[in-house]
Structure formats: structure tokens, C-alpha cells
């Protein structure tokens, strides 16, 4: 009984700390309208939730696909659709960030999407969920060491106290395992079960 109480208290502590962290890491958007914005490789970018100006800037850069890791309750990506950018919805919830863990298949789909030029990946602040996906991409596709990839994650503000994301990094990202780019059919099959893809309107 006592062990259960301690475990529950620990989970609530992690969740509360995570909420405080997420509330505290918001910042004023830069002139182009995308917090924590940077290039992953030529034709692929990462960042936080864009403003209206941010979506316009991404369109000018040639972005065609928007990998959305935050939930619809956090922010809408209607601005992407308004600029003809296709939204690939792969949400990682607060529970998954803290006391659970992101689905490994979802992580792999997000990583494989970054192989396409014209892609922008983001969460709310461009720090944690985005950091995990880009870090996994660096290791699985770019063949970086986990040490080097983690240093980049930290440089962009990754918070290891978000234990679900950290567990995913430790358990689901293997330096020895390559990720094969799924075929179009595989992506569409996964989409029917896991991923909601919203075409531009």
C-alpha cells in the first residue's frame, strides 16, 4: 500500500513539474514568427508553433509538409493549410511526455518523414517533442552518436525531466539500428491506423 502511494506521489510530482516547465518555456516569437527555429538539413526545418507570419515564412522557404507533434488543443495548424501545406498529425500528449511514452511506431514515422525535403517539424516550443524526433533522426538516419545528438537536443532546450520523452530516447533510439524509409503504401497504411493527415484546403 505504502509503495503504491509513493509511486502515485512520484507520478504526480513528475506531471506537475512538467506542467510548470512547459508553462515556463514559452518565449516571444522572433520576427519570422517561429520560436526556436533552425535548419535540420537543407530543405528540412524544426521549431515551435508558428504564428501567422511564421506559416507565410515557411511557405516562402518551400515547405510542403508540416509534421505536427503538439495536440489540436494546444494550437491549430490551420495556418499551414491556408498556405497549401499538408499537415501530418502525430501528436504526443502530456501523458506520453511524462508518465507514459510516445508510441515507437509514431516516432519512426515522424523520423522517416524528415527524409523528405520541404518538411517542417514542430511541437509547441520546439524543445522537447521536436527534440526527441530530430535526435532520433540524427541517430537512425544521420548516423550521429547518441552523445552528439543529445547535445544538440539540450542546445535546443530539451528537458530530461519529461520522463516519457527521456525513456523513449533511451529505449527506442538505437545507434546500431537503421530506420528504413517506408514506402508510400506503408505510410498510407500507417496513416489509416495511427496518423491523421489533413490535406491542405
Backbone as CSV, one residue per row, in Angstrom:
resi,resn,N_x,N_y,N_z,CA_x,CA_y,CA_z,C_x,C_y,C_z
1,UNK,0.835,-1.207,0.000,0.000,0.000,0.000,0.873,1.261,0.000
2,UNK,1.893,1.239,0.905,2.784,2.393,1.018,3.551,2.603,-0.284
3,UNK,3.949,1.487,-0.948,4.687,1.576,-2.206,3.831,2.210,-3.293
4,UNK,2.540,1.839,-3.302,1.608,2.404,-4.286,1.431,3.897,-4.086
5,UNK,1.327,4.313,-2.817,1.166,5.737,-2.504,2.389,6.517,-2.955
6,UNK,3.585,5.969,-2.683,4.816,6.647,-3.089,4.922,6.745,-4.603
7,UNK,4.517,5.677,-5.299,4.573,5.684,-6.758,3.619,6.727,-7.333
8,UNK,2.394,6.781,-6.754,1.411,7.766,-7.214,1.907,9.186,-6.976
9,UNK,2.492,9.401,-5.817,3.021,10.732,-5.497,4.135,11.124,-6.454
10,UNK,4.975,10.141,-6.785,6.077,10.418,-7.715,5.552,10.787,-9.086
11,UNK,4.513,10.072,-9.543,3.937,10.362,-10.850,3.330,11.752,-10.883
12,UNK,2.622,12.126,-9.809,2.027,13.457,-9.754,3.112,14.527,-9.715
13,UNK,4.218,14.238,-9.026,5.320,15.196,-8.968,5.903,15.439,-10.343
14,UNK,6.126,14.345,-11.097,6.663,14.477,-12.455,5.706,15.270,-13.327
15,UNK,4.409,14.943,-13.234,3.416,15.633,-14.057,3.348,17.116,-13.731
16,UNK,3.364,17.441,-12.439,3.294,18.847,-12.033,4.539,19.611,-12.469
17,UNK,5.699,18.979,-12.316,6.946,19.620,-12.747,6.936,19.855,-14.246
18,UNK,6.393,18.877,-14.971,6.325,19.014,-16.426,5.439,20.176,-16.828
19,UNK,4.301,20.309,-16.144,3.395,21.419,-16.449,4.071,22.755,-16.179
20,UNK,4.778,22.840,-15.062,5.482,24.079,-14.740,6.545,24.385,-15.781
21,UNK,7.247,23.333,-16.217,8.291,23.515,-17.232,7.699,23.997,-18.540
22,UNK,6.610,23.344,-18.967,6.002,23.700,-20.242,5.426,25.106,-20.215
23,UNK,4.883,25.492,-19.063,4.333,26.843,-18.958,5.456,27.879,-18.932
24,UNK,6.594,27.481,-18.414,7.673,28.438,-18.239,8.585,28.587,-19.425
25,UNK,8.446,27.708,-20.452,9.422,27.776,-21.537,8.895,28.523,-22.755
26,UNK,7.740,29.174,-22.601,7.234,29.981,-23.704,8.102,31.233,-23.858
27,UNK,8.266,31.680,-25.074,9.070,32.871,-25.316,8.444,33.686,-26.432
28,UNK,8.892,34.921,-26.560,8.383,35.790,-27.612,8.874,35.279,-28.965
29,UNK,7.953,35.166,-29.910,8.330,34.659,-31.232,9.254,35.650,-31.925
30,UNK,10.249,35.166,-32.647,11.162,36.038,-33.392,10.440,36.685,-34.571
31,UNK,11.113,37.600,-35.289,10.459,38.321,-36.388,9.815,37.425,-37.438
32,UNK,10.429,36.261,-37.732,9.828,35.382,-38.744,8.666,34.578,-38.188
33,UNK,8.421,34.656,-36.881,7.226,34.054,-36.312,7.328,32.591,-35.935
34,UNK,8.552,32.058,-35.773,8.710,30.642,-35.421,9.702,30.533,-34.261
35,UNK,9.235,30.200,-33.058,10.146,30.054,-31.923,11.138,28.909,-32.134
36,UNK,12.343,29.068,-31.629,13.357,28.010,-31.625,13.567,27.418,-33.027
37,UNK,13.569,28.271,-34.009,13.628,27.839,-35.408,15.060,27.583,-35.859
38,UNK,15.275,26.467,-36.557,16.582,26.188,-37.142,16.449,25.145,-38.246
39,UNK,17.500,25.015,-39.031,17.520,24.047,-40.123,18.115,22.728,-39.637
40,UNK,17.425,21.643,-39.938,17.919,20.303,-39.610,18.916,19.855,-40.676
41,UNK,18.553,20.079,-41.910,19.395,19.818,-43.075,18.797,20.628,-44.213
42,UNK,19.463,20.744,-45.359,18.873,21.512,-46.460,17.459,21.017,-46.802
43,UNK,16.501,21.921,-46.728,15.128,21.586,-47.066,14.283,21.069,-45.926
44,UNK,14.868,20.940,-44.720,14.125,20.451,-43.556,14.400,21.376,-42.374
45,UNK,13.324,21.791,-41.692,13.444,22.730,-40.581,12.694,22.219,-39.357
46,UNK,13.016,22.802,-38.223,12.376,22.473,-36.953,12.053,23.761,-36.207
47,UNK,11.134,23.678,-35.249,10.825,24.849,-34.458,9.625,24.641,-33.561
48,UNK,9.144,25.768,-33.005,7.952,25.757,-32.180,6.725,26.106,-33.023
49,UNK,5.586,26.315,-32.358,4.335,26.614,-33.049,4.438,27.952,-33.794
50,UNK,4.289,27.935,-35.107,4.400,29.185,-35.874,3.217,30.123,-35.648
51,UNK,3.487,31.404,-35.781,2.426,32.403,-35.842,1.943,32.475,-37.293
52,UNK,0.982,33.360,-37.561,0.514,33.543,-38.937,1.680,33.937,-39.853
53,UNK,2.541,34.820,-39.340,3.713,35.227,-40.123,4.664,34.054,-40.329
54,UNK,4.719,33.175,-39.353,5.585,32.007,-39.451,5.178,31.070,-40.574
55,UNK,3.882,30.830,-40.711,3.414,29.958,-41.803,3.722,30.574,-43.160
56,UNK,3.587,31.878,-43.245,3.905,32.564,-44.501,5.401,32.417,-44.822
57,UNK,6.220,32.541,-43.789,7.671,32.407,-43.967,8.030,30.987,-44.410
58,UNK,7.399,29.985,-43.806,7.662,28.591,-44.177,7.255,28.307,-45.618
59,UNK,6.152,28.910,-46.045,5.721,28.742,-47.435,6.775,29.304,-48.384
60,UNK,7.344,30.451,-48.031,8.379,31.066,-48.865,9.638,30.196,-48.928
61,UNK,9.891,29.449,-47.850,11.045,28.557,-47.824,10.831,27.301,-48.668
62,UNK,9.588,27.056,-49.056,9.290,25.877,-49.860,8.785,24.692,-49.063
63,UNK,8.303,24.934,-47.861,7.777,23.844,-47.035,6.470,23.313,-47.621
64,UNK,6.382,21.994,-47.749,5.193,21.326,-48.277,4.502,20.456,-47.233
65,UNK,5.282,19.988,-46.242,4.735,19.106,-45.216,5.022,19.660,-43.834
66,UNK,4.010,19.621,-42.987,4.076,20.113,-41.620,3.839,18.934,-40.681
67,UNK,4.896,18.485,-39.979,4.767,17.389,-39.020,4.419,17.995,-37.670
68,UNK,3.181,17.810,-37.257,2.656,18.444,-36.046,2.702,17.463,-34.881
69,UNK,3.532,17.762,-33.874,3.698,16.879,-32.723,2.896,17.336,-31.508
70,UNK,2.458,18.579,-31.488,1.594,19.027,-30.399,0.134,18.726,-30.741
71,UNK,-0.732,18.794,-29.752,-2.123,18.427,-29.957,-2.946,19.601,-30.492
72,UNK,-4.109,19.283,-31.025,-5.015,20.331,-31.508,-5.470,21.236,-30.375
73,UNK,-5.531,20.688,-29.147,-5.931,21.501,-28.006,-4.881,22.554,-27.656
74,UNK,-3.630,22.286,-28.019,-2.564,23.243,-27.731,-2.550,24.374,-28.752
75,UNK,-2.722,24.031,-30.015,-2.703,25.042,-31.078,-3.201,24.419,-32.383
76,UNK,-3.741,25.270,-33.230,-4.223,24.823,-34.536,-3.183,25.099,-35.614
77,UNK,-3.128,24.203,-36.592,-2.246,24.410,-37.744,-3.053,24.777,-38.996
78,UNK,-4.178,25.434,-38.782,-4.978,25.883,-39.926,-4.184,26.844,-40.800
79,UNK,-3.237,27.566,-40.191,-2.404,28.481,-40.965,-1.577,27.750,-42.006
80,UNK,-1.171,26.518,-41.690,-0.420,25.713,-42.654,-1.310,25.368,-43.844
81,UNK,-2.507,24.896,-43.554,-3.444,24.515,-44.624,-3.803,25.708,-45.494
82,UNK,-3.911,26.879,-44.873,-4.252,28.085,-45.622,-3.172,28.444,-46.637
83,UNK,-1.949,27.967,-46.390,-0.837,28.242,-47.305,-0.499,27.027,-48.170
84,UNK,-1.397,26.062,-48.218,-1.195,24.903,-49.081,-0.212,23.884,-48.545
85,UNK,0.069,23.928,-47.236,0.997,22.986,-46.613,0.206,21.834,-46.007
86,UNK,0.602,20.606,-46.303,-0.095,19.429,-45.790,0.316,19.150,-44.354
87,UNK,-0.657,18.968,-43.480,-0.401,18.723,-42.068,-0.389,17.215,-41.790
88,UNK,0.714,16.734,-41.249,0.831,15.337,-40.825,0.747,15.342,-39.302
89,UNK,-0.364,14.845,-38.788,-0.683,14.974,-37.363,-0.196,13.751,-36.591
90,UNK,0.857,13.933,-35.795,1.439,12.866,-34.982,1.572,13.366,-33.541
91,UNK,0.450,13.575,-32.857,0.502,14.200,-31.532,1.147,13.328,-30.468
92,UNK,1.942,13.968,-29.618,2.498,13.337,-28.433,1.906,14.078,-27.244
93,UNK,1.083,13.395,-26.479,0.314,14.035,-25.414,1.158,14.295,-24.171
94,UNK,0.600,15.056,-23.244,1.286,15.346,-21.989,1.522,14.058,-21.202
95,UNK,0.547,13.158,-21.200,0.711,11.879,-20.500,1.875,11.096,-21.103
96,UNK,1.955,11.063,-22.424,3.061,10.358,-23.085,4.401,11.026,-22.795
97,UNK,4.397,12.321,-22.625,5.636,13.048,-22.335,6.142,12.806,-20.921
98,UNK,5.222,12.505,-20.002,5.581,12.476,-18.585,5.571,11.073,-17.980
99,UNK,4.395,10.464,-17.865,4.287,9.185,-17.150,4.107,7.994,-18.081
100,UNK,3.962,8.258,-19.382,3.863,7.176,-20.357,5.091,7.193,-21.239
101,UNK,4.857,7.021,-22.540,5.951,7.079,-23.502,5.348,7.199,-24.893
102,UNK,5.938,7.999,-25.781,5.428,8.076,-27.157,5.454,6.710,-27.830
103,UNK,4.482,6.478,-28.693,4.437,5.230,-29.448,5.651,5.147,-30.369
104,UNK,6.367,4.013,-30.334,7.591,3.866,-31.116,7.321,3.953,-32.618
105,UNK,6.174,3.435,-33.054,5.838,3.496,-34.479,5.611,4.935,-34.920
106,UNK,4.924,5.700,-34.094,4.718,7.115,-34.392,6.050,7.846,-34.487
107,UNK,6.956,7.537,-33.575,8.290,8.155,-33.602,9.004,7.824,-34.908
108,UNK,8.936,6.569,-35.340,9.611,6.160,-36.568,9.002,6.811,-37.809
109,UNK,7.683,6.977,-37.824,7.033,7.643,-38.959,7.475,9.104,-39.024
110,UNK,7.534,9.764,-37.854,7.983,11.162,-37.814,9.420,11.273,-38.318
111,UNK,10.265,10.347,-37.897,11.664,10.360,-38.321,11.773,10.158,-39.829
112,UNK,11.041,9.202,-40.361,11.123,8.919,-41.796,10.622,10.085,-42.632
113,UNK,9.662,10.839,-42.090,9.137,11.993,-42.811,10.209,13.066,-42.991
114,UNK,11.143,13.145,-42.053,12.199,14.156,-42.135,13.195,13.883,-43.260
115,UNK,13.092,12.740,-43.898,13.960,12.449,-45.033,13.503,13.180,-46.293
116,UNK,12.288,13.729,-46.258,11.765,14.426,-47.435,12.086,15.915,-47.367
117,UNK,12.658,16.453,-48.426,12.896,17.891,-48.495,11.552,18.614,-48.538
118,UNK,11.487,19.773,-47.893,10.249,20.529,-47.843,9.415,20.210,-46.618
119,UNK,10.082,19.776,-45.528,9.383,19.367,-44.311,9.733,20.279,-43.143
120,UNK,8.724,20.610,-42.355,8.897,21.358,-41.113,8.294,20.532,-39.987
121,UNK,9.059,20.295,-38.922,8.559,19.544,-37.764,8.518,20.472,-36.570
122,UNK,7.435,20.375,-35.807,7.308,21.270,-34.653,6.420,20.682,-33.569
123,UNK,6.609,21.206,-32.348,5.672,20.983,-31.253,5.264,22.384,-30.777
124,UNK,5.049,22.568,-29.491,4.616,23.885,-29.042,5.778,24.876,-28.953
125,UNK,6.888,24.415,-28.383,8.038,25.304,-28.176,9.273,24.881,-28.957
126,UNK,9.204,23.751,-29.652,10.343,23.294,-30.446,11.483,22.754,-29.614
127,UNK,11.190,22.314,-28.399,12.243,21.897,-27.480,12.243,20.390,-27.211
128,UNK,11.125,19.860,-26.765,11.101,18.516,-26.203,10.635,17.433,-27.180
129,UNK,9.392,17.510,-27.634,8.901,16.529,-28.598,9.660,16.643,-29.919
130,UNK,9.865,17.864,-30.357,10.657,18.083,-31.574,12.093,17.621,-31.366
131,UNK,12.629,17.889,-30.177,13.989,17.462,-29.867,14.148,15.959,-29.939
132,UNK,13.157,15.221,-29.411,13.211,13.764,-29.466,13.204,13.265,-30.903
133,UNK,12.297,13.801,-31.726,12.182,13.346,-33.115,13.446,13.671,-33.908
134,UNK,13.948,14.893,-33.773,15.153,15.267,-34.515,16.359,14.483,-34.004
135,UNK,16.431,14.282,-32.684,17.514,13.490,-32.128,17.496,12.064,-32.661
136,UNK,16.303,11.473,-32.724,16.170,10.120,-33.269,16.570,10.093,-34.742
137,UNK,16.203,11.150,-35.470,16.592,11.248,-36.885,18.122,11.296,-37.024
138,UNK,18.755,12.085,-36.176,20.212,12.205,-36.236,20.888,10.831,-36.067
139,UNK,20.369,10.038,-35.143,20.981,8.744,-34.846,20.614,7.687,-35.881
140,UNK,19.307,7.564,-36.166,18.821,6.488,-37.026,19.157,6.703,-38.503
141,UNK,19.107,7.955,-38.937,19.313,8.250,-40.361,20.675,8.904,-40.601
142,UNK,21.043,9.854,-39.753,22.296,10.582,-39.942,23.513,9.884,-39.367
143,UNK,23.269,8.808,-38.599,24.352,8.015,-38.005,25.225,8.833,-37.056
144,UNK,24.589,9.811,-36.379,25.284,10.511,-35.309,25.386,9.577,-34.105
145,UNK,26.320,9.849,-33.204,26.327,9.146,-31.930,25.190,9.705,-31.072
146,UNK,24.739,8.917,-30.115,23.680,9.410,-29.232,24.172,10.574,-28.386
147,UNK,25.456,10.574,-28.056,26.016,11.682,-27.272,25.914,12.990,-28.057
148,UNK,26.316,12.957,-29.323,26.273,14.169,-30.149,24.840,14.624,-30.374
149,UNK,23.942,13.678,-30.639,22.542,14.024,-30.879,21.906,14.607,-29.622
150,UNK,22.243,14.041,-28.462,21.674,14.530,-27.203,22.190,15.929,-26.875
151,UNK,23.430,16.198,-27.214,23.970,17.547,-27.002,23.187,18.569,-27.817
152,UNK,22.820,18.208,-29.058,22.013,19.111,-29.865,20.624,19.269,-29.263
153,UNK,20.056,18.174,-28.762,18.745,18.248,-28.113,18.776,19.238,-26.958
154,UNK,19.805,19.138,-26.129,19.935,20.038,-24.985,20.136,21.485,-25.432
155,UNK,20.874,21.680,-26.503,21.114,23.030,-27.011,19.821,23.707,-27.437
156,UNK,18.832,22.895,-27.850,17.533,23.431,-28.252,16.521,23.423,-27.110
157,UNK,16.963,23.068,-25.900,16.092,23.195,-24.731,15.388,21.938,-24.287
158,UNK,15.863,20.754,-24.682,15.225,19.504,-24.260,15.290,19.359,-22.744
159,UNK,14.150,18.913,-22.150,14.055,18.753,-20.701,13.988,17.264,-20.334
160,UNK,15.068,16.673,-19.830,15.037,15.259,-19.472,14.084,14.928,-18.334
161,UNK,13.622,15.955,-17.603,12.648,15.707,-16.547,11.306,15.250,-17.121
162,UNK,11.090,15.450,-18.410,9.912,14.877,-19.064,10.237,13.404,-19.326
163,UNK,9.957,12.584,-18.332,10.481,11.228,-18.299,9.999,10.349,-19.449
164,UNK,8.775,10.561,-19.920,8.287,9.759,-21.036,9.112,9.973,-22.288
165,UNK,9.462,11.220,-22.558,10.302,11.524,-23.709,11.711,10.983,-23.495
166,UNK,12.223,11.118,-22.278,13.577,10.640,-21.994,13.648,9.109,-22.074
167,UNK,12.604,8.428,-21.584,12.566,6.971,-21.680,12.540,6.533,-23.143
168,UNK,11.773,7.257,-23.956,11.717,6.937,-25.379,13.099,7.096,-26.011
169,UNK,13.790,8.175,-25.639,15.137,8.409,-26.154,16.079,7.267,-25.751
170,UNK,15.968,6.823,-24.527,16.848,5.777,-24.028,16.514,4.396,-24.611
171,UNK,15.222,4.117,-24.758,14.784,2.769,-25.111,14.511,2.559,-26.605
172,UNK,14.080,3.601,-27.306,13.616,3.433,-28.683,14.580,3.964,-29.738
173,UNK,15.649,4.599,-29.296,16.624,5.140,-30.242,17.929,4.366,-30.080
174,UNK,18.214,3.530,-31.061,19.360,2.631,-31.006,20.392,3.025,-32.054
175,UNK,21.616,3.259,-31.623,22.683,3.652,-32.555,22.948,2.586,-33.610
176,UNK,22.677,1.330,-33.289,23.013,0.238,-34.199,21.913,-0.057,-35.212
177,UNK,20.733,0.529,-35.006,19.592,0.192,-35.863,19.283,1.329,-36.822
178,UNK,19.285,1.015,-38.118,18.869,1.975,-39.127,17.364,1.925,-39.262
179,UNK,16.790,3.017,-39.700,15.354,3.031,-39.971,15.172,3.092,-41.478
180,UNK,14.411,2.145,-42.014,14.162,2.126,-43.453,13.039,3.091,-43.776
181,UNK,13.198,3.824,-44.867,12.137,4.745,-45.275,10.945,3.932,-45.739
182,UNK,9.771,4.114,-45.109,8.613,3.340,-45.538,8.164,3.767,-46.919
183,UNK,7.605,2.829,-47.644,7.063,3.150,-48.955,5.819,3.994,-48.791
184,UNK,5.331,4.553,-49.887,4.108,5.341,-49.851,2.952,4.505,-49.314
185,UNK,2.875,3.239,-49.747,1.801,2.371,-49.293,1.886,2.147,-47.787
186,UNK,3.125,1.983,-47.278,3.299,1.771,-45.844,2.860,2.991,-45.071
187,UNK,3.244,4.190,-45.566,2.832,5.424,-44.887,1.319,5.546,-44.857
188,UNK,0.673,5.231,-45.981,-0.774,5.374,-46.041,-1.458,4.361,-45.133
189,UNK,-0.886,3.115,-45.053,-1.462,2.105,-44.182,-1.330,2.531,-42.732
190,UNK,-0.159,3.078,-42.377,0.023,3.564,-41.014,-0.921,4.722,-40.735
191,UNK,-1.110,5.552,-41.730,-1.971,6.711,-41.543,-3.398,6.315,-41.228
192,UNK,-3.876,5.231,-41.832,-5.257,4.818,-41.601,-5.458,4.313,-40.180
193,UNK,-4.321,3.898,-39.516,-4.451,3.343,-38.189,-3.946,4.271,-37.092
194,UNK,-2.869,5.029,-37.367,-2.213,5.784,-36.327,-2.245,7.288,-36.543
195,UNK,-2.151,7.705,-37.789,-1.838,9.097,-38.090,-2.993,9.746,-38.856
196,UNK,-3.375,10.919,-38.458,-4.373,11.666,-39.194,-3.644,12.696,-40.034
197,UNK,-3.745,12.582,-41.348,-3.115,13.524,-42.252,-4.183,14.436,-42.808
198,UNK,-4.004,15.728,-42.601,-5.004,16.701,-43.039,-4.538,17.372,-44.315
199,UNK,-5.199,17.126,-45.445,-4.761,17.768,-46.697,-5.007,19.270,-46.642
200,UNK,-4.214,19.988,-47.385,-4.399,21.448,-47.452,-5.707,21.748,-48.139
201,UNK,-6.320,22.812,-47.679,-7.600,23.220,-48.271,-7.435,24.503,-49.062
